[in-house]
Amino acid sequence: TKLTGEAANTEDIKYDIENYGSLVPIANDLQEDEAVNIVQEVIKPDFAEAGVNTENDEIMQIVEANAVDKSTGAKDWRDVKKIIDGVLPTLRGRVVVITNLSGSVYLKSQEDKNGRNLDLVKEVNGKEYFQGKELITLSDEDITASTTEKMIFYVVNLYALVKFFERKGYTVSTDKSVFFESDALKVQERFDCEKLDDRADFKIEFAAA
């Protein structure tokens, strides 16, 4: 049987694991148990949040660089739905919709002609969905439309588009070479992101009515 050509791209990918991290100064007169508590309760959770933001930045760079712009003639959320419906069936299953806070507020505020909310965004088990696809909301600083009055959305299969390479999460070690009167905790995470299959990566902008 002839293959349809819609299968995911499985070509070899070159990747380069890089270090991302920070130095956190701590007083060198802390008791060992105090230092442990600081690492477990403050530094690790804080770095985990920062690490996620760094990963998001790297992923969004790939999404933005490869997105096909479908903004021409777009008017409202129905055009986002059209893009979802137009994704190849083999790639549509894992499609997500990425927007910023402004876009999320826009979807949640849409009403019918009688002023009743359309309830476009559903919440299931702590996650939000639009047209049955997970809605990922980042900050307005992370995703910015071309003009302030426009909404921006990315319809993308991240599983197909981005290959994420990670090595053993993150590590914490002590570095005494930087600070004179304090130690520094060196917190590092090792990962890389590379582009793979970009056939389901679309951007759409439109001015909210």
C-alpha positions as protocol buffer text, in pm:
chain_id: "A"
residue {
  index: 1
  type: THR
  ca { x: 0 y: 0 z: 0 }
}
residue {
  index: 2
  type: LYS
  ca { x: 131 y: 344 z: -90 }
}
residue {
  index: 3
  type: LEU
  ca { x: 208 y: 566 z: 207 }
}
residue {
  index: 4
  type: THR
  ca { x: 14 y: 892 z: 217 }
}
residue {
  index: 5
  type: GLY
  ca { x: 313 y: 1104 z: 317 }
}
residue {
  index: 6
  type: GLU
  ca { x: 130 y: 1232 z: 624 }
}
residue {
  index: 7
  type: ALA
  ca { x: 339 y: 1037 z: 874 }
}
residue {
  index: 8
  type: ALA
  ca { x: 549 y: 1239 z: 1116 }
}
residue {
  index: 9
  type: ASN
  ca { x: 898 y: 1332 z: 1005 }
}
residue {
  index: 10
  type: THR
  ca { x: 1146 y: 1084 z: 1157 }
}
residue {
  index: 11
  type: GLU
  ca { x: 1474 y: 1209 z: 1011 }
}
residue {
  index: 12
  type: ASP
  ca { x: 1790 y: 1212 z: 1224 }
}
residue {
  index: 13
  type: ILE
  ca { x: 1823 y: 1521 z: 1441 }
}
residue {
  index: 14
  type: LYS
  ca { x: 2145 y: 1681 z: 1556 }
}
residue {
  index: 15
  type: TYR
  ca { x: 2130 y: 1828 z: 1902 }
}
residue {
  index: 16
  type: ASP
  ca { x: 2362 y: 2006 z: 2141 }
}
residue {
  index: 17
  type: ILE
  ca { x: 2285 y: 1983 z: 2511 }
}
residue {
  index: 18
  type: GLU
  ca { x: 2355 y: 2319 z: 2676 }
}
residue {
  index: 19
  type: ASN
  ca { x: 2378 y: 2429 z: 3038 }
}
residue {
  index: 20
  type: TYR
  ca { x: 2129 y: 2679 z: 3173 }
}
residue {
  index: 21
  type: GLY
  ca { x: 2171 y: 2789 z: 3530 }
}
residue {
  index: 22
  type: SER
  ca { x: 2237 y: 3046 z: 3796 }
}
residue {
  index: 23
  type: LEU
  ca { x: 2456 y: 3109 z: 4097 }
}
residue {
  index: 24
  type: VAL
  ca { x: 2267 y: 3161 z: 4425 }
}
residue {
  index: 25
  type: PRO
  ca { x: 2473 y: 3317 z: 4708 }
}
residue {
  index: 26
  type: ILE
  ca { x: 2419 y: 3177 z: 5057 }
}
residue {
  index: 27
  type: ALA
  ca { x: 2582 y: 3274 z: 5385 }
}
residue {
  index: 28
  type: ASN
  ca { x: 2865 y: 3034 z: 5466 }
}
residue {
  index: 29
  type: ASP
  ca { x: 2778 y: 3031 z: 5839 }
}
residue {
  index: 30
  type: LEU
  ca { x: 2445 y: 2856 z: 5788 }
}
residue {
  index: 31
  type: GLN
  ca { x: 2400 y: 2529 z: 5969 }
}
residue {
  index: 32
  type: GLU
  ca { x: 2391 y: 2227 z: 5740 }
}
residue {
  index: 33
  type: ASP
  ca { x: 2024 y: 2153 z: 5814 }
}
residue {
  index: 34
  type: GLU
  ca { x: 1933 y: 2518 z: 5745 }
}
residue {
  index: 35
  type: ALA
  ca { x: 2114 y: 2506 z: 5411 }
}
residue {
  index: 36
  type: VAL
  ca { x: 1931 y: 2185 z: 5319 }
}
residue {
  index: 37
  type: ASN
  ca { x: 1595 y: 2345 z: 5398 }
}
residue {
  index: 38
  type: ILE
  ca { x: 1679 y: 2648 z: 5186 }
}
residue {
  index: 39
  type: VAL
  ca { x: 1775 y: 2427 z: 4891 }
}
residue {
  index: 40
  type: GLN
  ca { x: 1466 y: 2206 z: 4917 }
}
residue {
  index: 41
  type: GLU
  ca { x: 1204 y: 2469 z: 5000 }
}
residue {
  index: 42
  type: VAL
  ca { x: 1328 y: 2782 z: 4823 }
}
residue {
  index: 43
  type: ILE
  ca { x: 1603 y: 2737 z: 4567 }
}
residue {
  index: 44
  type: LYS
  ca { x: 1480 y: 2422 z: 4393 }
}
residue {
  index: 45
  type: PRO
  ca { x: 1116 y: 2535 z: 4352 }
}
residue {
  index: 46
  type: ASP
  ca { x: 1229 y: 2881 z: 4239 }
}
residue {
  index: 47
  type: PHE
  ca { x: 1473 y: 2737 z: 3985 }
}
residue {
  index: 48
  type: ALA
  ca { x: 1216 y: 2486 z: 3863 }
}
residue {
  index: 49
  type: GLU
  ca { x: 983 y: 2775 z: 3778 }
}
residue {
  index: 50
  type: ALA
  ca { x: 1264 y: 2967 z: 3610 }
}
residue {
  index: 51
  type: GLY
  ca { x: 1364 y: 2652 z: 3422 }
}
residue {
  index: 52
  type: VAL
  ca { x: 1014 y: 2608 z: 3283 }
}
residue {
  index: 53
  type: ASN
  ca { x: 1016 y: 2970 z: 3165 }
}
residue {
  index: 54
  type: THR
  ca { x: 1350 y: 2916 z: 2992 }
}
residue {
  index: 55
  type: GLU
  ca { x: 1221 y: 2603 z: 2821 }
}
residue {
  index: 56
  type: ASN
  ca { x: 908 y: 2791 z: 2712 }
}
residue {
  index: 57
  type: ASP
  ca { x: 1124 y: 3064 z: 2561 }
}
residue {
  index: 58
  type: GLU
  ca { x: 1330 y: 2814 z: 2362 }
}
residue {
  index: 59
  type: ILE
  ca { x: 1020 y: 2628 z: 2242 }
}
residue {
  index: 60
  type: MET
  ca { x: 840 y: 2948 z: 2142 }
}
residue {
  index: 61
  type: GLN
  ca { x: 1139 y: 3060 z: 1938 }
}
residue {
  index: 62
  type: ILE
  ca { x: 1096 y: 2747 z: 1726 }
}
residue {
  index: 63
  type: VAL
  ca { x: 718 y: 2791 z: 1706 }
}
residue {
  index: 64
  type: GLU
  ca { x: 745 y: 3156 z: 1601 }
}
residue {
  index: 65
  type: ALA
  ca { x: 1026 y: 3099 z: 1350 }
}
residue {
  index: 66
  type: ASN
  ca { x: 839 y: 2825 z: 1163 }
}
residue {
  index: 67
  type: ALA
  ca { x: 475 y: 2931 z: 1190 }
}
residue {
  index: 68
  type: VAL
  ca { x: 279 y: 2983 z: 868 }
}
residue {
  index: 69
  type: ASP
  ca { x: 88 y: 3311 z: 896 }
}
residue {
  index: 70
  type: LYS
  ca { x: -285 y: 3267 z: 839 }
}
residue {
  index: 71
  type: SER
  ca { x: -386 y: 3619 z: 941 }
}
residue {
  index: 72
  type: THR
  ca { x: -504 y: 3743 z: 602 }
}
residue {
  index: 73
  type: GLY
  ca { x: -879 y: 3796 z: 618 }
}
residue {
  index: 74
  type: ALA
  ca { x: -906 y: 3669 z: 976 }
}
residue {
  index: 75
  type: LYS
  ca { x: -1180 y: 3833 z: 1183 }
}
residue {
  index: 76
  type: ASP
  ca { x: -1246 y: 3638 z: 1499 }
}
residue {
  index: 77
  type: TRP
  ca { x: -1214 y: 3312 z: 1696 }
}
residue {
  index: 78
  type: ARG
  ca { x: -1393 y: 3120 z: 1420 }
}
residue {
  index: 79
  type: ASP
  ca { x: -1085 y: 3161 z: 1204 }
}
residue {
  index: 80
  type: VAL
  ca { x: -876 y: 2992 z: 1474 }
}
residue {
  index: 81
  type: LYS
  ca { x: -1124 y: 2703 z: 1462 }
}
residue {
  index: 82
  type: LYS
  ca { x: -1084 y: 2684 z: 1083 }
}
residue {
  index: 83
  type: ILE
  ca { x: -709 y: 2643 z: 1121 }
}
residue {
  index: 84
  type: ILE
  ca { x: -757 y: 2361 z: 1372 }
}
residue {
  index: 85
  type: ASP
  ca { x: -1000 y: 2185 z: 1139 }
}
residue {
  index: 86
  type: GLY
  ca { x: -757 y: 2227 z: 849 }
}
residue {
  index: 87
  type: VAL
  ca { x: -463 y: 2050 z: 1014 }
}
residue {
  index: 88
  type: LEU
  ca { x: -373 y: 1712 z: 864 }
}
residue {
  index: 89
  type: PRO
  ca { x: -572 y: 1439 z: 1044 }
}
residue {
  index: 90
  type: THR
  ca { x: -253 y: 1257 z: 1144 }
}
residue {
  index: 91
  type: LEU
  ca { x: -124 y: 1571 z: 1316 }
}
residue {
  index: 92
  type: ARG
  ca { x: -449 y: 1718 z: 1448 }
}
residue {
  index: 93
  type: GLY
  ca { x: -479 y: 1494 z: 1752 }
}
residue {
  index: 94
  type: ARG
  ca { x: -197 y: 1660 z: 1946 }
}
residue {
  index: 95
  type: VAL
  ca { x: -257 y: 2015 z: 1833 }
}
residue {
  index: 96
  type: VAL
  ca { x: -263 y: 2282 z: 2104 }
}
residue {
  index: 97
  type: VAL
  ca { x: -359 y: 2648 z: 2089 }
}
residue {
  index: 98
  type: ILE
  ca { x: -107 y: 2891 z: 2238 }
}
residue {
  index: 99
  type: THR
  ca { x: -203 y: 3248 z: 2317 }
}
residue {
  index: 100
  type: ASN
  ca { x: -128 y: 3525 z: 2565 }
}
residue {
  index: 101
  type: LEU
  ca { x: -341 y: 3655 z: 2850 }
}
residue {
  index: 102
  type: SER
  ca { x: -516 y: 3901 z: 2618 }
}
residue {
  index: 103
  type: GLY
  ca { x: -614 y: 3617 z: 2383 }
}
residue {
  index: 104
  type: SER
  ca { x: -740 y: 3403 z: 2669 }
}
residue {
  index: 105
  type: VAL
  ca { x: -953 y: 3688 z: 2806 }
}
residue {
  index: 106
  type: TYR
  ca { x: -1088 y: 3748 z: 2454 }
}
residue {
  index: 107
  type: LEU
  ca { x: -1202 y: 3386 z: 2412 }
}
residue {
  index: 108
  type: LYS
  ca { x: -1364 y: 3377 z: 2756 }
}
residue {
  index: 109
  type: SER
  ca { x: -1555 y: 3700 z: 2697 }
}
residue {
  index: 110
  type: GLN
  ca { x: -1723 y: 3611 z: 2365 }
}
residue {
  index: 111
  type: GLU
  ca { x: -2103 y: 3636 z: 2367 }
}
residue {
  index: 112
  type: ASP
  ca { x: -2387 y: 3553 z: 2129 }
}
residue {
  index: 113
  type: LYS
  ca { x: -2630 y: 3812 z: 1989 }
}
residue {
  index: 114
  type: ASN
  ca { x: -2838 y: 3789 z: 2305 }
}
residue {
  index: 115
  type: GLY
  ca { x: -2545 y: 3867 z: 2533 }
}
residue {
  index: 116
  type: ARG
  ca { x: -2500 y: 3510 z: 2657 }
}
residue {
  index: 117
  type: ASN
  ca { x: -2145 y: 3390 z: 2701 }
}
residue {
  index: 118
  type: LEU
  ca { x: -2045 y: 3137 z: 2434 }
}
residue {
  index: 119
  type: ASP
  ca { x: -1840 y: 2939 z: 2687 }
}
residue {
  index: 120
  type: LEU
  ca { x: -1566 y: 2883 z: 2431 }
}
residue {
  index: 121
  type: VAL
  ca { x: -1309 y: 2781 z: 2692 }
}
residue {
  index: 122
  type: LYS
  ca { x: -1374 y: 2469 z: 2898 }
}
residue {
  index: 123
  type: GLU
  ca { x: -1178 y: 2364 z: 3205 }
}
residue {
  index: 124
  type: VAL
  ca { x: -1112 y: 1994 z: 3260 }
}
residue {
  index: 125
  type: ASN
  ca { x: -891 y: 1864 z: 3541 }
}
residue {
  index: 126
  type: GLY
  ca { x: -717 y: 2198 z: 3581 }
}
residue {
  index: 127
  type: LYS
  ca { x: -648 y: 2246 z: 3210 }
}
residue {
  index: 128
  type: GLU
  ca { x: -826 y: 2478 z: 2970 }
}
residue {
  index: 129
  type: TYR
  ca { x: -950 y: 2371 z: 2625 }
}
residue {
  index: 130
  type: PHE
  ca { x: -1069 y: 2557 z: 2318 }
}
residue {
  index: 131
  type: GLN
  ca { x: -1248 y: 2356 z: 2049 }
}
residue {
  index: 132
  type: GLY
  ca { x: -1130 y: 2040 z: 2221 }
}
residue {
  index: 133
  type: LYS
  ca { x: -764 y: 2145 z: 2205 }
}
residue {
  index: 134
  type: GLU
  ca { x: -559 y: 2242 z: 2508 }
}
residue {
  index: 135
  type: LEU
  ca { x: -534 y: 2617 z: 2545 }
}
residue {
  index: 136
  type: ILE
  ca { x: -191 y: 2722 z: 2670 }
}
residue {
  index: 137
  type: THR
  ca { x: -181 y: 3078 z: 2801 }
}
residue {
  index: 138
  type: LEU
  ca { x: 150 y: 3260 z: 2836 }
}
residue {
  index: 139
  type: SER
  ca { x: 209 y: 3618 z: 2942 }
}
residue {
  index: 140
  type: ASP
  ca { x: 164 y: 3914 z: 2709 }
}
residue {
  index: 141
  type: GLU
  ca { x: 541 y: 3962 z: 2735 }
}
residue {
  index: 142
  type: ASP
  ca { x: 607 y: 3608 z: 2612 }
}
residue {
  index: 143
  type: ILE
  ca { x: 373 y: 3635 z: 2314 }
}
residue {
  index: 144
  type: THR
  ca { x: 311 y: 3975 z: 2159 }
}
residue {
  index: 145
  type: ALA
  ca { x: 84 y: 4058 z: 1867 }
}
residue {
  index: 146
  type: SER
  ca { x: 203 y: 4293 z: 1594 }
}
residue {
  index: 147
  type: THR
  ca { x: -22 y: 4571 z: 1725 }
}
residue {
  index: 148
  type: THR
  ca { x: -187 y: 4627 z: 2061 }
}
residue {
  index: 149
  type: GLU
  ca { x: -544 y: 4592 z: 1934 }
}
residue {
  index: 150
  type: LYS
  ca { x: -484 y: 4248 z: 1781 }
}
residue {
  index: 151
  type: MET
  ca { x: -531 y: 3902 z: 1926 }
}
residue {
  index: 152
  type: ILE
  ca { x: -263 y: 3641 z: 1852 }
}
residue {
  index: 153
  type: PHE
  ca { x: -290 y: 3261 z: 1849 }
}
residue {
  index: 154
  type: TYR
  ca { x: -60 y: 2976 z: 1749 }
}
residue {
  index: 155
  type: VAL
  ca { x: -216 y: 2648 z: 1641 }
}
residue {
  index: 156
  type: VAL
  ca { x: 64 y: 2394 z: 1664 }
}
residue {
  index: 157
  type: ASN
  ca { x: 145 y: 2029 z: 1720 }
}
residue {
  index: 158
  type: LEU
  ca { x: 432 y: 2073 z: 1964 }
}
residue {
  index: 159
  type: TYR
  ca { x: 492 y: 1700 z: 1982 }
}
residue {
  index: 160
  type: ALA
  ca { x: 568 y: 1689 z: 1610 }
}
residue {
  index: 161
  type: LEU
  ca { x: 740 y: 2028 z: 1585 }
}
residue {
  index: 162
  type: VAL
  ca { x: 979 y: 2034 z: 1880 }
}
residue {
  index: 163
  type: LYS
  ca { x: 1216 y: 1762 z: 1991 }
}
residue {
  index: 164
  type: PHE
  ca { x: 1316 y: 1823 z: 2351 }
}
residue {
  index: 165
  type: PHE
  ca { x: 1641 y: 1674 z: 2478 }
}
residue {
  index: 166
  type: GLU
  ca { x: 1704 y: 1678 z: 2853 }
}
residue {
  index: 167
  type: ARG
  ca { x: 1977 y: 1534 z: 3072 }
}
residue {
  index: 168
  type: LYS
  ca { x: 1884 y: 1432 z: 3427 }
}
residue {
  index: 169
  type: GLY
  ca { x: 1675 y: 1736 z: 3512 }
}
residue {
  index: 170
  type: TYR
  ca { x: 1875 y: 1988 z: 3716 }
}
residue {
  index: 171
  type: THR
  ca { x: 2164 y: 1963 z: 3960 }
}
residue {
  index: 172
  type: VAL
  ca { x: 2271 y: 2165 z: 4264 }
}
residue {
  index: 173
  type: SER
  ca { x: 2637 y: 2194 z: 4364 }
}
residue {
  index: 174
  type: THR
  ca { x: 2854 y: 2430 z: 4571 }
}
residue {
  index: 175
  type: ASP
  ca { x: 3088 y: 2682 z: 4412 }
}
residue {
  index: 176
  type: LYS
  ca { x: 3327 y: 2873 z: 4646 }
}
residue {
  index: 177
  type: SER
  ca { x: 3522 y: 3057 z: 4380 }
}
residue {
  index: 178
  type: VAL
  ca { x: 3288 y: 3347 z: 4314 }
}
residue {
  index: 179
  type: PHE
  ca { x: 3198 y: 3512 z: 4644 }
}
residue {
  index: 180
  type: PHE
  ca { x: 3445 y: 3619 z: 4913 }
}
residue {
  index: 181
  type: GLU
  ca { x: 3232 y: 3584 z: 5225 }
}
residue {
  index: 182
  type: SER
  ca { x: 2968 y: 3344 z: 5104 }
}
residue {
  index: 183
  type: ASP
  ca { x: 2930 y: 3021 z: 4915 }
}
residue {
  index: 184
  type: ALA
  ca { x: 2736 y: 3001 z: 4592 }
}
residue {
  index: 185
  type: LEU
  ca { x: 2499 y: 2724 z: 4500 }
}
residue {
  index: 186
  type: LYS
  ca { x: 2539 y: 2645 z: 4133 }
}
residue {
  index: 187
  type: VAL
  ca { x: 2203 y: 2534 z: 3994 }
}
residue {
  index: 188
  type: GLN
  ca { x: 2210 y: 2389 z: 3643 }
}
residue {
  index: 189
  type: GLU
  ca { x: 1972 y: 2234 z: 3395 }
}
residue {
  index: 190
  type: ARG
  ca { x: 2083 y: 2071 z: 3071 }
}
residue {
  index: 191
  type: PHE
  ca { x: 1855 y: 2061 z: 2767 }
}
residue {
  index: 192
  type: ASP
  ca { x: 1822 y: 2142 z: 2400 }
}
residue {
  index: 193
  type: CYS
  ca { x: 1528 y: 2200 z: 2164 }
}
residue {
  index: 194
  type: GLU
  ca { x: 1537 y: 2129 z: 1791 }
}
residue {
  index: 195
  type: LYS
  ca { x: 1283 y: 2166 z: 1510 }
}
residue {
  index: 196
  type: LEU
  ca { x: 1135 y: 1851 z: 1361 }
}
residue {
  index: 197
  type: ASP
  ca { x: 805 y: 1844 z: 1166 }
}
residue {
  index: 198
  type: ASP
  ca { x: 669 y: 2194 z: 1094 }
}
residue {
  index: 199
  type: ARG
  ca { x: 356 y: 2102 z: 894 }
}
residue {
  index: 200
  type: ALA
  ca { x: 125 y: 2181 z: 1186 }
}
residue {
  index: 201
  type: ASP
  ca { x: 249 y: 2521 z: 1299 }
}
residue {
  index: 202
  type: PHE
  ca { x: 28 y: 2822 z: 1222 }
}
residue {
  index: 203
  type: LYS
  ca { x: -4 y: 3178 z: 1348 }
}
residue {
  index: 204
  type: ILE
  ca { x: -314 y: 3396 z: 1328 }
}
residue {
  index: 205
  type: GLU
  ca { x: -373 y: 3756 z: 1430 }
}
residue {
  index: 206
  type: PHE
  ca { x: -689 y: 3963 z: 1409 }
}
residue {
  index: 207
  type: ALA
  ca { x: -833 y: 4278 z: 1559 }
}
residue {
  index: 208
  type: ALA
  ca { x: -1097 y: 4207 z: 1821 }
}
residue {
  index: 209
  type: ALA
  ca { x: -1437 y: 4337 z: 1716 }
}
